[in-house]
Amino acid sequence: KLDELEQEYDVVVVDFPGSLNLNTKTLQILPLLDTIFIPLYVDRNSFSSTYNFYKEILQLKKEGKINGMVKCFFNKYNTGTKKNAGVFRDLLSKKDDLGLDILDNHVYEDTALENYSTIRKVRYSPAPKSILHWVEEIYYTIK
């Protein structure tokens, strides 16, 4: 199916279920991907399990079972004094120690995006919290 889609489209996005299981079907498709983006949720429990998944993916890459680039980004982060702001700053400061190949832009927790409708435009903001900076970085990463 991917070969068929690649003939028609420049970019094909495969969204995996959030279970983080490396089952047989997942292991079959991973070698076909050019880039793997892994969202890191900004809370200790979710980060820990996703980080273990990230390390497994890197091990598969080291073994030559995956050829694509592997990148991470923080998803639903907050700044200032909001609930996960401290955890976000802490994890971001440890990214090199953790060996994370991480994007410069992340997805800010924005209730307007959660309620997004295709009828309504996402508002543009030049601020670093804008989803458009993240989308642009994704675009240039895969191009």
Disulfide bonds with the S-S distance in Angstrom:
none
